[in-house]
Amino acid sequence: MTLPARLLFAASATALTSLTVLFAAVPAAAHAAPAAKSPAQAPRATTTGGVVQGALVADGVVSYKGIPYAAPPVGALRWKAPQPAPAWRGVRQATAFGPRPMQLPLFADMVFRSDTASEDCLYLNVWTPVQPSGVKHARLPVLVYFYGGGFAAGDGSEPRYDGAAMAARGIVTVTVNYRLNVFGFLAHPELSAESPHKASGNYGLMDQAAALQWVSNNIAAFGGDPARVTIAGESAGSFSVSAQMISPLAKRLIAGAIGESGSLLGLYAPQKLADAERAGADFAGKVGAADLAALRAMPAQQLLDALPATRTGFFVIEDGYVLPGAPQALYAAGRQARVPLLAGWNSHEGSDKQVLGMEEPTVASFTAALQKLYGEQADSARQAYLGDGASADQVTAAAVNLASDRFISYGTWKWLDTHARTSGKPVYRYFYTRARPGNVGAAHSAEIEYALGNLDGNKTYAWTPEDRALSQQMQRYFANFIKTGNPNGAALPEWPQARAGAGAQVMLLDVDPHAIAAPDDARFEFQDAMATQKR
């Protein structure tokens, strides 16, 4: 996979040229972690690997950080399916985040609380409500959250994913580290040959599935119910949710799903295994590795540093094992986990500049851009996105919508629409429009801190009472869904189920959340027709 073909998922700093408009810069000093309470109060939990000791991090919330859920994928285990984590004797301290996955500094809004990066990165973190001793409790619902970052960056230690606020609402919350970029998604003919499944790549997805199996086996020790696990994620994390729902390795471990901006059913379809193997062999040649043994012998940092120079990026693969077929076909056939799904996207997932470049927003410039993108279908595209509009503001809005749809919104819509048609389970759709203070429009990833209750972890913005009120409402919607498969609850505006096809009901998430009729049917019908032609 070359960078021009899959710019979103590039593992090179050159990707920032077109992506930085989607992300708000957040300096490291802007975040503060909750302070741990005294070690004398430290709780313990017994896992299949041994006893872990956590810390009280907030009133009524305990955290356990840096728990290994698989063996370090180093040496001969580089580019292998995750193996069981070695057991330990005594009590393992679980008060610090494990190392983050190897990655380049791609996105300015990523702030890590982990101390270092390493191939030895397969750790997870658990936040759980304090349960008084001597009292028998019902097992609590569980949220497992996968971070975003284009499968090239990210970490479970990021403050925006902190699980304390959700734990305070009675949900055992887990964040998971998984392998990224060349370490997580390299395919190669020799890797496929040595695999018992004759497949390679998707190691990052295998890591996520292994973490879900760990949760199934261990979460009861933290007060969670292994039969009530909702998986969630944003961007690449949302793509991951859509993948795990169709993966034989994970789909039976899932009771619900939340997707924030992204799925494998859109314009970023997985590579075929043969194509991914060729790309992997080409990368090996560029870095001077004659065979798999030479690749495994190369220092991790050398492999990572080669990504920009070779203009190579990595993505999910239709490998016949982790992903047994094309995601669109599997969902259409009803072969996904048949569970409730809540998903949506933001108003400004893309930028008008990604369509118009440096041209002024006029009908002429927009029409010219559509001609380059769609050729003889340009008139249909203009009608779907601009209609009879002619003002600069209307053209700008049309360009933002088009960039957003091509990037991630259409794929999320297709996921929701197909799941509603084939799963027999409730589907809830949102459209998030609240801009961070001082920003224009709800940019990609802007909703995470609101939904997970982590506004206070980001000191960059002067959060208003309206921001805090929206965050409270979003947390309640998400918590209700995790607990019951339905986001609705007392004193919340009604969130109707979304049916398939035109005219779906959508929850508009902003100050004064309320349900609306979908405003974007024509856009998605156009994109769907174009995607169908390519399939």
N, C-alpha and C positions, 0 to 999 in steps of 0.2 A: 504494500500500500504506500503510495507516494504521497507527499504533502499536498500537491495540487489536487489530488483526487479526493482527499479526506482532510481538509484543512482543519476542521474542528478538532479532530483527534490527533493532531500532530504532536510529536514528542520533541519539538524544536522551538527555540525562542522565536524563530521566524513566524510562528503561528500567531504571535501577539499582534502582528500588523493589522489583521482583520478582526481580532477577537477582543482587544482591550476596550473597545467601545461597549462591550457587553458587561464589563465588570467594574465595580467601584473599588478604588484603591483603599486598603485598610492597613494603616501602619501597625507594626507589631505591638507598639506601646499602647494601642487603643484597647487591648483586651486584658481582662483580669479574670483569673481563675478563682473559684470559690476557695476560701481558706479551709484547710483541714482542721478538724477539732483534735483534741488531745489523744495521743496514742492509747491512753488508759481506757478510752471509750471505744476503741477500735473493734469492730465486729469481725466475725469469721464466717466462712462458708466452705463446705467440703465438696470438691468437684471430683470427677473421675481421675484427675491428675494429681490431686492432693488438696491440702487445706490452703486457702488464701485469706489474707487479712487485709481488710479495706480500711476506710476512714469515713467518719461523719463529715460531710462537706457542706451541709445546709441543714436547716431545721427539719428533722424528720426524714433525711435522705442520706443514704450510704452509697459510696462509690467504691468499686473494685476496678483498678486500672491495670493494663498491661498483662492480662491473663493470656498465656499461650494456648491457642486452640489447635495448633498444628506444629509439627517439627520445623525448625528453621530450614527454608528452602535454599540451602547453600551447597556448594561442592557438587557431589553427584546428584543432589536433589534439585539443583537448578533446572527449571523447565520439567519438573515432575509434578504429578498430582500431589496435593498436600497429604502428608503422612501424619500419623498420630503423634501428638506432642509427648515427649518423655515425661514420665511421672517424676515427682520430687518428694523428698522426705522433709518432715518438719512443716513449718508454716512459711509460706511464700508471701512476702510483702507485696501488696497490690495497691500501692499508693502513688505510682508514677506511670505515665503513659509509656508503652513500649516504643521502640524505634519506628519511625514512619517509613513507608516504602521508598526505595530509590527513585528519585525524580529530579528533573530540572526545574529551575525557578520560572515557571511559566505564567502564573496568574497572580496579579498584584493583590488580589483580595484574600489570598490564602495566608493564614497566620497559624503557626503550629505551636502547640504546647509540649510536644515531644522534644527530647534533647538532641536527637540525631536521626540520620537516615541510614538504613541498612537493608541488605537483602534479608536479614533476619528480622522480618516485620510482621509475622502472622500472629498478631495479638488482638484482643478485643477488650472492651471496657463495659462495665455494668453499673448502672445506677438503679437503686431500688429503695422503696419506702422502708423506714425502720419499722420492724414488727416487734411489739413488746414480747419479752420472753414469757413463757408459760401460758400463752394464749394461742389457741389453734386458729389459723387463718385460712380463708379460701385462697386458692392460688390466683395470682393477679395476671391480667393480660400483659403481653410482651410486645414491645416495639423493637425491631432490628433495623437500624438505619445504615444505608450505604452512601458514602460521600460521593460528590461529583468531582469533576476535573478532567473530563475528556478521556478517561482511562489512561491518562498520562501523569496526573498529579492528584494530590489530595491526601487526607489523613483523618483518622477517627478522633484525633486530639483537637481538631479545630474548634474554637469556642462556640461557633454558631451551631454545632451539633451537640453541645453539652446536654446530657440527659437529665440533669437535676430537676428542671422545671416539669418535665413530663413525669418523672418519678414522684414528684410532689402531688401529682394528680392521680396517683394510684396505678402507675404503669411501670413495669420493669423495663428499662430502656438500655439498649445495647448498641454500641458503635463498633464497626469491624474494619480492620485494616486488610487490604487485599493487594496482591502484586499488580504493578502497573507497567505500562510501556513495554519495552523489550523483555522485561522479566515476567510480565503477566500475559503477553499475547503473541510471543514469537511462535510461528509455525515453521517447520523445517522437515524435509523428507526423512532425515534420519530420526528426528523426534517421533514422527508418525510411525516409522518402522519399528522402533523400540517399544511403542505403546501397545498394551494388550488390546486397546480399542482401535488401533490403527488411526489415531487422530492426534493432532497436536495444536498448540495454542490454547486460548481460553483458560489459562492457569488462574488468572484473576477471578473468573467466574467459578472455577472449581474451589478456590479459596472461600468465596462467599458461601457456596453450598456446604463446605466443610464446617464453616462457622455456624450455619443453620443446624447442622447435625449436632454440633457441640451444644447449641442452645437446647435442642430437643432432649439431649442426654443430661444436661446440667442445670437448666434454668430453674428447676424446682428448688434447688439448694439456695437460690436467691429470692424465693417467694413467687416465682413466675409459673405460669401454666403452659407447658409445652404444646398443648392443644389449641392455644389461643395466641399464636404468633402472627403479628402483622409485619410485613416487610415494607420498607419505604426508602426513598432516596430522591435526590435532585440531580438533574442533568445526567451525567454518566451513571449516577446512582439510580435514577429513574429508568434509564436504559437497562440497568442491571435487574431491576425489579421485573421488567417485562421479559427479560431473559430467564430469570429463575422460575417464573410462572410456567414456562414451557420446558424446563429442563427436568429430565427424569431424576437428576441428582437431588432436586430440591422441592419440586412442586407439591409433593405430599406432606411437606413440613410447614405449609403456609395456610393460615386461616383468613388472611386479608391482605390487601395490597394498596399502597399509596404511591402515586407517581407525580413528582413535581418536575414538569418540563422535560419530556423526552421518552422515546420508546424505540424499539427495533423495527417497528412497523412503518417507519417513515422513509425519508429519502436517504438515510444512512443504513442501508441494509448490510447484514454481515457478509464478509467475504466468503467465497467458496473455498474449501480446504485446499484444493489444488492451486488456486491463485495465491493464497496465503503462504503455502509452502514455497512457491517460486519467489515471492517477495522476501521470505526469510532466507532462502539460499542466496539471493542477490545481496541482502544485507551482510551475510557472512562473508561473501566475496569482497565486499567493499571494505570490511574491517580486517581482511587478511587472514580469515580463519578457514583453513582448508577442509575442516570437517567439524562434526559436533564436539568431539573431544577438545579441539582447539577453542571452540566457542566457550565451552564450560571452563576452560582453564584461564580465560581472560579475566582480569580484574573487573569487578562490577562497575567501578567508576569509569573505566576505559570504554565499556560497552555503552554506558549512559552518555558519555561525552561524544560518542560517535554519532548519536542521533541527529543533531543539527547538521553536522558535516556531510552526512550521507542523505540528508533530507528524507528520513525514514520515520514513519509513525506506525502505530499498531492499533488494531481494533478487534472487535468480536468476530468470531469465525463460525460459519455453519459447518461444523466439524463432524456431524453424524453421531456424536456422543453427548457432549454437554448440550449442544443444540442439534437435535436429531433431524431437523429440517428447516425450511424457510419460516421465519416467525409469522409472516402474514398467513401462510398456508396452515400452520399449526393452529393459530387462533381461529381462522375461518372454519376449521374442522372441529372446533371445540375441544382441542387437545391440551388446552392450558389448565392450570389450577382454576377450578370453578369456585371462585371466592369473590366476595364483595370488593369492588375497586373504586377508589376515590382518586381522581387525577385532574390535572389542569395545567395551565401555563400563565405567563405574565404578559402584560400589554406590550412591553418593549423588549422582547427576547432578542430582537435584532435592531439595527440602526438603518435609517434612511440612506446613510452614506454607503452601505454595503450594496445598495441598488443603484443609486444615483452617482456615486463617486463624488467628485467635487463640483458637479453640475448643480445649477440652481433648481429648486423644485418646481418645475413647470410641466404642463401636459406634454410638451414636446420632448423634454429630457426623459420623462417617465416612459413615454411611448418608445423612445429609442432604446432605453434599457430593456424594455419588454421584448423588443425585436431581437436583441442579442440573445436573450435568455430563451425565448419561445418560438422565434421564427414565425411560421404561418399561424401559430396559435396566439400571437401577440394581441390581436383584437379581443379574443376571448378573455385573455388575462386582464386586459385593461377594463373590460366590462365588469369582471369579477371583483377587481380591486379598487377601481376608481369610479366606475359608472359614469354619471354625467358631471362629476366633480371637476372643477377647473382651478380653484384657488390654490395658492402655495401651501396653505395648511392642509388642504385635502390631499394634495399630491404627497406631501411629507408623510401624512398618516398612511396613505396607500403604500408608500415605499417601506415604512416601518412594518406594516402588516405583512408585506411580501417577504421581507428579509426574515421576519420572525417565523413565518410559515415554512419557508425553505430550510431554515435552521432547525426548528424543533417543534413548532406548534402543530403543524400538519401531522407529524408522526404521533404526537400525543392524542390528537383528535381521532386518528385512525385506530389507535389502541382502544380508546374508550368506545368508539362506535362498533368495532368488531366484537369486543368483549360483551357489549350490551346485546348483540345479535346472537351470540353463541353460548354464553355461559349459563344463562338462566339465573344469574345472581344480580343483586342491585349494583348500579353504577351511579356514581355521583361526580359531576363535572364542575370545575370552578374556573373563573377568569379573574386573575389577580391584577389590580390596577393601582395599588397604593405605591407612590414613589417615596423613596427615602427622603428625609428632609434635605432640601436644597437640590434634589435631582429632578430630572424631567422624565416622567414615565417610570413604570415598574420594570427595571432592568432584570436580565437573567440572574437568578439566584437571590433577588432582593427579598423574597418571601420567607426564606429559611428561618431567619432570626425571629420573625413574627410567629410562624407556625410552631416552633419548638420552644418559644418563650425565652429567647436569649438576647433580647434587645440590650440588656445591661452589660452583656459581654462585649459589646461594640461601642466604644467611647467616641468614635469618629463623628457620630451624628447626634444632634440635639433633639432627641426623641420628644415628641409632643404628647399631651394627654390623648389625642386622637390615635396616635401610633400605639400607645399602650392599650387603649380600649380595643383596637383591632387585633392586637396580639392576643389579648385575653380571649376574644371571641374565636380566633383561629385555633388557639390551643384547645378550647372546649370542643369545637367541631372535630378536630383531629382526635382528641382523647375519646370522645364519644364513639367515633368510628372504630378506633382500636379496640374499645371495650365491647361494642355491640354489632359492628358492621354497618352502623347507621350514624351519620354525623349529628343528627337532630337531638335536641334535648330541651329541657325547661329554659324559658327566657331567652331562647335563641331564635332568630328569624328562620322560618321554615326553609330547608334545603331539599327541594324535590329530587326524585330520581330522574336521571337523564335517559331518555329512550334513544334507540338507534335512529339514524336518518335525520332529515331536516326538522327544524323546529324543536330541538332538544331544549330542556330547561337547564339553565346554567346559574351557578351561584356567583354573583359578582362580589368579590372580596375587596372591600375598601371601607372607608368610614361609612357607616350605615349599610352593612351587607344586606343584599336582597337578591331574590331570584329574578332572572330575566329570560326572555326567549333568546336563543342563540343568535348573535348578530352576524355570524361569519359563515353561514351555510354556503353562499355562492363561492367564497374563496376555497373552501375545502372540497367542494364538488369539483372545482376546476383542478386543484392539485391532485385529487383522487383520479380524475380522468387522465391527467398527464402521467401519473405513476402507473396506472393500469396499462397504458401504451408501452411503457418500458419493461414491464414484467413479461 
